[in-house]
Amino acid sequence: MNSAVAAARMILTRLHEVMASRLHVQGKLNQVVDIIGESLDSEVCSIYLLREGMLELFATRGLNQSAVHVTRMAVGEGLTGTIAANVETLNLAEAAAHPDFQYRPETGEEKFHSFAGVPIVRRERAVGVLCVQHVEPRRYEEVEIEALQTTAMVLSEMISNAGLVDDDAMGGINPTLSGPELASGLALVKGLASGTAVFHQPRVTIEHTVAEDIEAERQRVYLAFDKMREQIDKMTGQAEFGVGGEHEEVLATYKMFAYDEGWSRRINEAIDSGLTAEAAIERVQQRTRMRMRQIDDPLLADRMHDLEDLANRLLRIVSGQLGTAAAKGLREDTILIARNLGPAELLEYDRRLKGVLLEEGSLTAHVVIVARAMGVPVLGRVRGLRGLVREGDPLLLDADAGTVTIRPSPTVIEAFEARFAKSKERQATYARMRDVEPVTRDGVRVNVKINAGLRDDMPLLNLTGADGVGLFRTEFQFLVSATLPARERQTRLYRDVLDAAGDKPVVFRTVDIGGDKVLPYLRHDDGENEENPAMGWRALRVALERDGLLKVQARALLEAAAGRTLNVMFPMVSETWEYDAAREVFQSQIAYLKRQKKSLPEAIRYGVMLEVPALAEMLDVLIPKVSFISIGTNDLTQFLFAADRANPKLAERYDWLSPSILRFMRRVVREVTGHPVDLAVCGEMGGRRLEALALLGIGIRRLSITPAAVGPIKELVRQVDLGEIGAAMEGWLAHPPASMRETLRDWATARGIDCD
């Protein structure tokens, strides 16, 4: 047994004796602070508990005893309040250097420098804080922090049984909730839904933390692991929504966690220290949550969420508490409420699930990939969600707008239902346009393709009647994998995509990672975070530096497209030499495959994404080398305006219909005109009707857009006379109006062109 486990067992044994003693609660807390202070050789150990909405000093060793039950602070106030507010650990060598530090003279703490504190958690909420202090400036060792966290778990059980803290702090429902509320969040999977709030409730409340029989607890965990793995194996084999999608790769990664020996070893070590099976699982999860809060990489954080999902499942099995909403059965109109969900947890729910609301979540989370495949709208990052919603509340979820209305009024319900009906009606209209060609009133055929990134997106090609895939984002396969995808796996995906497209073209963009799409298995050599990741080490810059990555992808694409036409597009090209270098990687792989007598594509068309404005200055050099150019409006806009598109303060400041960006793109159109090079606009801009009208006016004839926008854009194209809008745009760009957006909308309205 290692020293950390032995030390933890010693502390737990002494705490168990205290809990079993006949002392009153105050006496027990007084003994607890002495035990921890002695064990960690710390001059101060204090316990604060949440009473009447304030953190009250309940027991201390080392501070003035006269401050007990006198010193109080609000949640969020001082270091102790910050720990409670954020439910996070602090470990500081110099407490006074922290921006949230507050000095309380009545405690006599002025001589202490070091500080460490952990939250006392009950039902995912901080009900108190356990902290230690030391005269000498030093950070506490990890084993000491773990001892504090383990003690905090035992304290949680003790104060719960003694009824020492506020009822609402223990996770009770706020009885004052009434009347409509509007909450906003991040649209993770778009769509509309109306239904009833049902709480997922994956957490299990730990009632007993200290083990009576360690071997018996170990056997309980072993049996629970076996049952959990059996459930996961069964679930991944019964996914309803098709075979071969990226969600299968997600579930394979998820399954890998279920069989991770390191995770089960850490739980066993926690049991060795004297914890019950439930407490050991929760103890390991507390460490995971701490690390999640320190992880800037959203993709790695998502994988940590998968591990938390598994821990929740393991807790429910080992405790016999299988009372999730999925186990109880769903209402016909369920909108699920959760802090977060793992992909397997979502799969437990049937088709009666109308939508999902999460307090956390991100666009790259594994659960989002699965939800998209299931066709379930998801709204994430809804702050304070469970404090706003009660079980059974009616909800109107508008993931398109990023909002949810809680307990809506009859008037709001009526308006939402009308919008819902109109949305379905419009979708039906657009579906009927599948076989209608987008030809303008003056007889010009406009090419409309879709953007895709999943195998599951490919059926939308025929459902929408699009002309092909103008952008297939190959990085998605890299983002959902725990390791770099093998060449064979890449080849299989690309071949499946080409098979699904049939005779329609697919443009494969080489992997665009880096920036906000960081892979945990592909890091900077120096390991430093970038201040401006969107303009940093990403896309083609990564691929050319780590040329093995691009070589493997090039070979996979070439083998997948054997006997067909391969369209390859390089992202974030800033100078022509980068394009030349990327193309040379493909040429070297072609030479290799020829030597191996392998089949090759019958034709290869190379292109670039024009997203970096500098490339526009080199078009005369670039054009003779490429078959196509796609203007990437999302990145181009932020680079032209020096405005981070992820910054909410700048989101509405720079308009796609600004004359500056339209003039820039018109210049590109003019320079490409007359050359055998296809020019397209690829991005969200082309999928908005008013913006698409402007693009048609400056000479764009090829659009690559989200599948949902194909029907609306086809309808728009058929209403437009290109000669008329072209002349109008020339005049406006020569003498820009005060608002290009309002001017263009008025022009369209006067001609009966619907741009909403």
NORDAJO-V734538 format. One record per residue. N is the residue number from 1. RES is the residue in one small letter. PHI is phi in whole degrees, 0 to 359 (* if undefined). OMEGA is omega in whole degrees, 0 to 359 (999 if undefined). NEAR is the number of other C-alpha atoms within 8 Angstrom. Layout:
N_RES_PHI_OMEGA_NEAR + N_RES_PHI_OMEGA_NEAR
This chain:
1_m_*_182_5 + 2_n_286_187_5 + 3_s_296_180_6 + 4_a_297_180_7 + 5_v_294_181_12 + 6_a_296_180_10 + 7_a_295_180_9 + 8_a_296_180_12 + 9_r_295_180_11 + 10_m_297_180_9 + 11_i_297_181_12 + 12_l_297_179_13 + 13_t_299_180_9 + 14_r_293_179_9 + 15_l_294_179_12 + 16_h_298_179_9 + 17_e_296_179_8 + 18_v_296_182_11 + 19_m_297_182_8 + 20_a_277_183_6 + 21_s_286_182_6 + 22_r_267_178_4 + 23_l_296_172_8 + 24_h_288_188_6 + 25_v_300_181_7 + 26_q_299_178_9 + 27_g_296_178_8 + 28_k_296_180_11 + 29_l_295_178_11 + 30_n_298_179_11 + 31_q_289_180_9 + 32_v_299_182_10 + 33_v_294_176_14 + 34_d_292_180_10 + 35_i_300_182_11 + 36_i_292_179_12 + 37_g_301_179_14 + 38_e_294_184_8 + 39_s_295_182_8 + 40_l_262_182_7 + 41_d_51_184_6 + 42_s_245_185_12 + 43_e_291_181_11 + 44_v_233_167_12 + 45_c_219_185_16 + 46_s_225_176_14 + 47_i_238_174_14 + 48_y_248_178_12 + 49_l_235_183_14 + 50_l_277_180_13 + 51_r_227_179_10 + 52_e_52_176_5 + 53_g_80_181_8 + 54_m_237_176_11 + 55_l_274_185_14 + 56_e_249_176_14 + 57_l_291_185_15 + 58_f_259_181_12 + 59_a_201_179_12 + 60_t_207_167_15 + 61_r_241_176_12 + 62_g_109_175_7 + 63_l_268_180_11 + 64_n_298_181_10 + 65_q_296_179_7 + 66_s_292_180_7 + 67_a_277_181_11 + 68_v_297_183_12 + 69_h_66_177_8 + 70_v_250_179_8 + 71_t_290_179_11 + 72_r_222_178_9 + 73_m_212_181_10 + 74_a_283_172_9 + 75_v_298_183_12 + 76_g_98_182_12 + 77_e_260_179_11 + 78_g_69_181_10 + 79_l_293_180_11 + 80_t_296_179_12 + 81_g_295_178_13 + 82_t_294_178_13 + 83_i_300_181_16 + 84_a_293_183_15 + 85_a_294_184_9 + 86_n_265_185_7 + 87_v_48_183_12 + 88_e_220_180_9 + 89_t_268_172_10 + 90_l_241_178_10 + 91_n_219_191_9 + 92_l_236_175_12 + 93_a_286_180_11 + 94_e_226_186_11 + 95_a_299_185_10 + 96_a_294_181_8 + 97_a_280_181_6 + 98_h_283_183_8 + 99_p_299_181_5 + 100_d_266_182_8 + 101_f_297_173_10 + 102_q_225_180_8 + 103_y_269_177_6 + 104_r_248_187_8 + 105_p_299_184_7 + 106_e_291_182_8 + 107_t_274_183_11 + 108_g_70_185_9 + 109_e_265_187_9 + 110_e_295_183_7 + 111_k_274_183_6 + 112_f_266_183_10 + 113_h_256_183_15 + 114_s_285_183_15 + 115_f_208_171_16 + 116_a_219_180_14 + 117_g_213_178_14 + 118_v_230_178_16 + 119_p_284_169_16 + 120_i_265_193_14 + 121_v_250_174_13 + 122_r_222_181_11 + 123_r_52_173_9 + 124_e_70_178_6 + 125_r_239_178_10 + 126_a_284_178_13 + 127_v_251_179_15 + 128_g_177_181_13 + 129_v_219_173_16 + 130_l_249_183_14 + 131_c_222_178_13 + 132_v_230_179_13 + 133_q_219_183_13 + 134_h_215_181_13 + 135_v_295_182_9 + 136_e_282_176_7 + 137_p_294_176_9 + 138_r_197_170_10 + 139_r_275_179_10 + 140_y_288_180_10 + 141_e_291_181_6 + 142_e_301_180_6 + 143_v_295_178_7 + 144_e_288_177_9 + 145_i_298_179_11 + 146_e_298_178_8 + 147_a_297_177_10 + 148_l_297_182_13 + 149_q_294_177_12 + 150_t_296_178_10 + 151_t_299_179_10 + 152_a_300_177_14 + 153_m_296_179_13 + 154_v_295_178_11 + 155_l_298_180_9 + 156_s_302_178_12 + 157_e_295_183_12 + 158_m_297_184_9 + 159_i_288_176_10 + 160_s_294_181_10 + 161_n_294_183_6 + 162_a_271_180_7 + 163_g_64_186_7 + 164_l_275_185_8 + 165_v_241_182_12 + 166_d_301_178_11 + 167_d_300_182_7 + 168_d_290_176_8 + 169_a_292_179_11 + 170_m_278_174_12 + 171_g_100_179_10 + 172_g_288_179_7 + 173_i_284_178_7 + 174_n_289_185_7 + 175_p_288_184_4 + 176_t_273_182_4 + 177_l_295_175_8 + 178_s_195_179_5 + 179_g_80_183_6 + 180_p_293_174_9 + 181_e_222_174_9 + 182_l_244_179_8 + 183_a_242_181_11 + 184_s_240_180_9 + 185_g_197_182_11 + 186_l_258_178_11 + 187_a_289_181_12 + 188_l_265_171_13 + 189_v_226_187_12 + 190_k_287_179_11 + 191_g_148_179_10 + 192_l_245_177_11 + 193_a_202_172_10 + 194_s_236_182_11 + 195_g_181_185_11 + 196_t_244_182_13 + 197_a_291_174_15 + 198_v_229_181_11 + 199_f_277_179_9 + 200_h_294_176_10 + 201_q_51_181_8 + 202_p_279_185_8 + 203_r_284_176_8 + 204_v_247_178_10 + 205_t_284_181_6 + 206_i_277_183_8 + 207_e_267_181_5 + 208_h_229_186_9 + 209_t_253_185_12 + 210_v_262_186_11 + 211_a_280_172_12 + 212_e_271_183_5 + 213_d_223_186_6 + 214_i_297_182_12 + 215_e_295_177_6 + 216_a_296_178_7 + 217_e_296_180_12 + 218_r_297_179_11 + 219_q_296_178_8 + 220_r_300_180_10 + 221_v_292_179_10 + 222_y_302_180_8 + 223_l_295_179_9 + 224_a_294_177_11 + 225_f_299_180_9 + 226_d_300_182_8 + 227_k_292_180_9 + 228_m_297_181_12 + 229_r_295_177_11 + 230_e_297_178_8 + 231_q_298_182_8 + 232_i_296_179_11 + 233_d_300_181_9 + 234_k_294_183_8 + 235_m_294_182_11 + 236_t_291_178_10 + 237_g_272_184_6 + 238_q_240_179_6 + 239_a_301_189_8 + 240_e_279_197_4 + 241_f_260_170_6 + 242_g_102_183_6 + 243_v_249_171_5 + 244_g_94_181_6 + 245_g_276_180_10 + 246_e_296_178_12 + 247_h_298_177_10 + 248_e_294_178_10 + 249_e_293_176_10 + 250_v_300_183_13 + 251_l_292_177_11 + 252_a_295_177_8 + 253_t_295_179_11 + 254_y_299_180_11 + 255_k_296_178_11 + 256_m_301_177_8 + 257_f_297_183_10 + 258_a_298_181_11 + 259_y_256_182_7 + 260_d_289_182_8 + 261_e_289_180_6 + 262_g_298_180_6 + 263_w_295_181_7 + 264_s_295_179_8 + 265_r_295_180_8 + 266_r_295_177_9 + 267_i_294_178_12 + 268_n_297_178_10 + 269_e_296_178_9 + 270_a_294_176_14 + 271_i_294_178_15 + 272_d_303_181_11 + 273_s_286_177_13 + 274_g_115_180_13 + 275_l_271_171_15 + 276_t_291_180_14 + 277_a_302_180_13 + 278_e_298_182_13 + 279_a_294_179_13 + 280_a_295_178_13 + 281_i_297_180_13 + 282_e_295_180_10 + 283_r_298_178_13 + 284_v_295_180_11 + 285_q_291_176_10 + 286_q_299_177_8 + 287_r_296_179_8 + 288_t_298_181_10 + 289_r_295_177_8 + 290_m_301_181_10 + 291_r_292_179_8 + 292_m_301_181_9 + 293_r_290_180_7 + 294_q_264_184_6 + 295_i_269_176_9 + 296_d_277_183_6 + 297_d_285_184_9 + 298_p_295_182_11 + 299_l_288_177_13 + 300_l_293_177_10 + 301_a_298_178_11 + 302_d_297_179_13 + 303_r_292_175_10 + 304_m_294_176_10 + 305_h_296_177_11 + 306_d_299_179_14 + 307_l_294_177_11 + 308_e_294_176_11 + 309_d_303_180_12 + 310_l_295_179_11 + 311_a_297_177_11 + 312_n_301_180_11 + 313_r_296_181_10 + 314_l_296_178_12 + 315_l_299_181_13 + 316_r_296_181_13 + 317_i_291_186_12 + 318_v_292_181_13 + 319_s_265_182_8 + 320_g_75_181_6 + 321_q_261_182_8 + 322_l_264_188_7 + 323_g_272_173_8 + 324_t_281_178_9 + 325_a_302_181_11 + 326_a_295_181_10 + 327_a_290_182_7 + 328_k_283_186_7 + 329_g_98_186_6 + 330_l_257_166_12 + 331_r_290_179_7 + 332_e_289_187_6 + 333_d_232_186_11 + 334_t_285_164_14 + 335_i_246_189_15 + 336_l_279_179_12 + 337_i_246_179_12 + 338_a_205_172_13 + 339_r_291_173_7 + 340_n_204_178_9 + 341_l_224_169_12 + 342_g_265_182_13 + 343_p_299_181_14 + 344_a_290_178_11 + 345_e_297_179_9 + 346_l_296_181_11 + 347_l_295_179_10 + 348_e_289_183_8 + 349_y_269_183_10 + 350_d_266_187_7 + 351_r_289_176_5 + 352_r_285_179_10 + 353_l_290_184_14 + 354_k_266_182_13 + 355_g_190_181_12 + 356_v_224_174_13 + 357_l_241_182_12 + 358_l_237_173_16 + 359_e_284_179_14 + 360_e_242_177_9 + 361_g_99_178_11 + 362_s_212_184_12 + 363_l_298_183_6 + 364_t_261_182_10 + 365_a_297_180_11 + 366_h_299_180_14 + 367_v_296_180_10 + 368_v_291_178_14 + 369_i_298_180_12 + 370_v_292_180_12 + 371_a_297_179_13 + 372_r_298_179_10 + 373_a_294_179_10 + 374_m_277_182_7 + 375_g_75_182_6 + 376_v_253_178_13 + 377_p_294_182_16 + 378_v_225_174_16 + 379_l_244_183_18 + 380_g_246_178_14 + 381_r_55_176_11 + 382_v_271_187_14 + 383_r_294_176_8 + 384_g_64_187_7 + 385_l_304_185_10 + 386_r_286_172_9 + 387_g_275_182_7 + 388_l_257_190_9 + 389_v_247_171_10 + 390_r_252_175_9 + 391_e_304_178_8 + 392_g_91_178_7 + 393_d_296_173_10 + 394_p_287_183_11 + 395_l_227_171_14 + 396_l_241_183_14 + 397_l_262_176_12 + 398_d_241_181_12 + 399_a_288_175_17 + 400_d_295_182_9 + 401_a_268_180_6 + 402_g_76_181_11 + 403_t_226_170_13 + 404_v_222_177_12 + 405_t_260_183_12 + 406_i_257_182_14 + 407_r_51_185_11 + 408_p_294_176_14 + 409_s_284_179_7 + 410_p_305_180_6 + 411_t_295_180_7 + 412_v_294_178_8 + 413_i_299_181_10 + 414_e_298_180_8 + 415_a_294_180_8 + 416_f_294_180_9 + 417_e_297_177_8 + 418_a_295_179_8 + 419_r_293_179_8 + 420_f_299_180_9 + 421_a_296_179_8 + 422_k_296_179_8 + 423_s_298_179_8 + 424_k_296_180_8 + 425_e_295_180_8 + 426_r_294_178_8 + 427_q_298_178_9 + 428_a_295_178_8 + 429_t_297_180_9 + 430_y_295_179_13 + 431_a_297_179_10 + 432_r_290_180_7 + 433_m_271_183_12 + 434_r_307_184_12 + 435_d_263_179_6 + 436_v_269_181_7 + 437_e_279_178_6 + 438_p_281_180_12 + 439_v_246_182_11 + 440_t_288_181_14 + 441_r_298_178_10 + 442_d_262_167_9 + 443_g_84_180_6 + 444_v_262_179_8 + 445_r_277_178_9 + 446_v_261_182_11 + 447_n_271_182_9 + 448_v_239_179_14 + 449_k_245_179_14 + 450_i_249_169_16 + 451_n_265_182_14 + 452_a_214_178_11 + 453_g_203_181_10 + 454_l_235_172_9 + 455_r_301_182_11 + 456_d_291_178_8 + 457_d_284_191_9 + 458_m_296_176_12 + 459_p_302_180_8 + 460_l_293_178_8 + 461_l_300_179_15 + 462_n_279_180_9 + 463_l_297_182_8 + 464_t_267_184_13 + 465_g_73_180_10 + 466_a_291_184_12 + 467_d_278_181_11 + 468_g_155_176_12 + 469_v_251_182_16 + 470_g_278_178_14 + 471_l_206_170_13 + 472_f_251_184_12 + 473_r_279_185_13 + 474_t_287_185_12 + 475_e_291_185_11 + 476_f_299_179_9 + 477_q_297_179_10 + 478_f_286_185_11 + 479_l_289_183_10 + 480_v_266_182_11 + 481_s_260_178_11 + 482_a_282_178_6 + 483_t_225_180_6 + 484_l_302_183_7 + 485_p_299_179_9 + 486_a_295_182_6 + 487_r_301_182_10 + 488_e_299_180_7 + 489_r_291_177_8 + 490_q_297_181_13 + 491_t_302_181_12 + 492_r_298_179_9 + 493_l_298_184_9 + 494_y_296_179_12 + 495_r_293_178_10 + 496_d_298_180_9 + 497_v_295_179_10 + 498_l_295_178_10 + 499_d_297_181_7 + 500_a_293_181_8 + 501_a_284_180_12 + 502_g_64_182_6 + 503_d_269_178_4 + 504_k_270_184_8 + 505_p_288_174_11 + 506_v_232_176_13 + 507_v_260_179_12 + 508_f_268_173_11 + 509_r_273_179_13 + 510_t_298_194_14 + 511_v_305_179_12 + 512_d_247_179_12 + 513_i_244_187_12 + 514_g_94_183_13 + 515_g_64_179_12 + 516_d_270_179_9 + 517_k_241_185_8 + 518_v_272_176_12 + 519_l_262_181_12 + 520_p_296_181_8 + 521_y_264_179_7 + 522_l_220_188_6 + 523_r_242_167_8 + 524_h_301_175_6 + 525_d_297_181_4 + 526_d_275_175_4 + 527_g_70_183_6 + 528_e_275_174_5 + 529_n_283_180_4 + 530_e_270_178_6 + 531_e_287_179_4 + 532_n_232_187_7 + 533_p_300_180_11 + 534_a_297_180_7 + 535_m_249_186_7 + 536_g_248_186_9 + 537_w_278_185_9 + 538_r_207_173_13 + 539_a_54_185_12 + 540_l_296_179_15 + 541_r_298_177_9 + 542_v_293_185_11 + 543_a_297_180_12 + 544_l_284_178_11 + 545_e_285_176_6 + 546_r_261_191_8 + 547_d_293_175_8 + 548_g_297_178_7 + 549_l_299_182_8 + 550_l_288_179_13 + 551_k_298_180_11 + 552_v_296_180_9 + 553_q_293_179_11 + 554_a_300_181_11 + 555_r_295_179_12 + 556_a_298_179_13 + 557_l_294_181_12 + 558_l_296_180_12 + 559_e_290_181_12 + 560_a_293_184_10 + 561_a_264_181_14 + 562_a_306_179_10 + 563_g_81_181_8 + 564_r_231_175_8 + 565_t_271_178_11 + 566_l_252_175_13 + 567_n_253_183_12 + 568_v_240_181_12 + 569_m_235_180_12 + 570_f_261_183_13 + 571_p_272_172_14 + 572_m_53_174_12 + 573_v_281_180_15 + 574_s_256_180_9 + 575_e_224_186_9 + 576_t_294_180_11 + 577_w_297_178_6 + 578_e_293_176_11 + 579_y_299_181_11 + 580_d_301_182_8 + 581_a_294_179_9 + 582_a_294_179_11 + 583_r_296_180_9 + 584_e_295_176_8 + 585_v_300_178_11 + 586_f_295_181_11 + 587_q_297_179_8 + 588_s_293_178_8 + 589_q_288_175_11 + 590_i_297_179_11 + 591_a_299_179_8 + 592_y_297_182_8 + 593_l_295_176_11 + 594_k_297_180_10 + 595_r_296_179_7 + 596_q_274_180_6 + 597_k_61_180_6 + 598_k_272_177_8 + 599_s_289_182_9 + 600_l_238_173_12 + 601_p_300_179_13 + 602_e_287_176_8 + 603_a_206_177_7 + 604_i_232_178_9 + 605_r_248_180_11 + 606_y_257_178_11 + 607_g_210_180_13 + 608_v_227_167_14 + 609_m_266_176_13 + 610_l_267_180_15 + 611_e_236_178_15 + 612_v_265_185_12 + 613_p_306_181_11 + 614_a_302_182_8 + 615_l_295_180_13 + 616_a_297_179_9 + 617_e_283_182_7 + 618_m_243_184_10 + 619_l_298_180_10 + 620_d_297_177_8 + 621_v_278_185_8 + 622_l_283_189_9 + 623_i_308_180_11 + 624_p_295_186_6 + 625_k_262_189_6 + 626_v_241_176_12 + 627_s_261_180_11 + 628_f_203_176_12 + 629_i_227_175_13 + 630_s_243_177_12 + 631_i_279_180_12 + 632_g_271_190_12 + 633_t_291_183_12 + 634_n_296_180_11 + 635_d_286_181_9 + 636_l_304_182_13 + 637_t_298_182_11 + 638_q_291_178_11 + 639_f_285_180_11 + 640_l_294_184_9 + 641_f_264_185_7 + 642_a_51_185_6 + 643_a_229_179_11 + 644_d_296_183_7 + 645_r_289_177_9 + 646_a_272_181_5 + 647_n_273_184_8 + 648_p_299_180_7 + 649_k_291_182_6 + 650_l_254_188_10 + 651_a_303_184_9 + 652_e_258_188_7 + 653_r_281_184_6 + 654_y_246_189_9 + 655_d_263_175_6 + 656_w_299_179_9 + 657_l_265_173_10 + 658_s_295_178_10 + 659_p_304_183_9 + 660_s_296_181_6 + 661_i_286_178_11 + 662_l_292_176_14 + 663_r_295_179_9 + 664_f_301_182_8 + 665_m_292_178_9 + 666_r_297_178_10 + 667_r_297_178_8 + 668_v_295_179_9 + 669_v_303_183_12 + 670_r_295_182_7 + 671_e_287_181_8 + 672_v_278_182_11 + 673_t_305_180_6 + 674_g_96_178_4 + 675_h_255_179_6 + 676_p_282_182_5 + 677_v_232_177_10 + 678_d_282_178_7 + 679_l_245_180_13 + 680_a_229_169_13 + 681_v_252_184_13 + 682_c_237_180_16 + 683_g_151_185_12 + 684_e_298_182_10 + 685_m_303_182_11 + 686_g_291_181_14 + 687_g_267_177_14 + 688_r_257_192_10 + 689_r_298_181_12 + 690_l_293_178_11 + 691_e_295_179_12 + 692_a_297_177_12 + 693_l_299_178_11 + 694_a_295_179_13 + 695_l_297_176_11 + 696_l_299_181_12 + 697_g_292_179_13 + 698_i_263_173_13 + 699_g_108_177_9 + 700_i_285_181_12 + 701_r_237_179_10 + 702_r_227_180_11 + 703_l_233_173_14 + 704_s_235_194_17 + 705_i_222_177_16 + 706_t_297_183_12 + 707_p_306_182_10 + 708_a_296_183_5 + 709_a_269_185_10 + 710_v_299_180_16 + 711_g_301_179_14 + 712_p_301_181_9 + 713_i_287_175_12 + 714_k_302_180_13 + 715_e_300_179_11 + 716_l_298_183_13 + 717_v_306_184_12 + 718_r_288_179_10 + 719_q_263_192_9 + 720_v_256_168_11 + 721_d_259_186_9 + 722_l_296_179_12 + 723_g_298_182_7 + 724_e_291_181_7 + 725_i_290_179_13 + 726_g_297_179_12 + 727_a_295_179_9 + 728_a_297_180_9 + 729_m_296_178_11 + 730_e_302_180_9 + 731_g_295_182_9 + 732_w_293_181_10 + 733_l_285_175_10 + 734_a_287_180_6 + 735_h_226_187_6 + 736_p_302_176_10 + 737_p_285_180_7 + 738_a_301_177_4 + 739_s_223_178_7 + 740_m_298_182_12 + 741_r_297_181_9 + 742_e_294_180_7 + 743_t_298_181_9 + 744_l_293_180_10 + 745_r_295_179_10 + 746_d_298_180_8 + 747_w_298_181_8 + 748_a_293_181_11 + 749_t_299_180_10 + 750_a_297_182_7 + 751_r_252_177_6 + 752_g_72_179_6 + 753_i_266_182_10 + 754_d_278_181_7 + 755_c_246_178_9 + 756_d_275_999_4
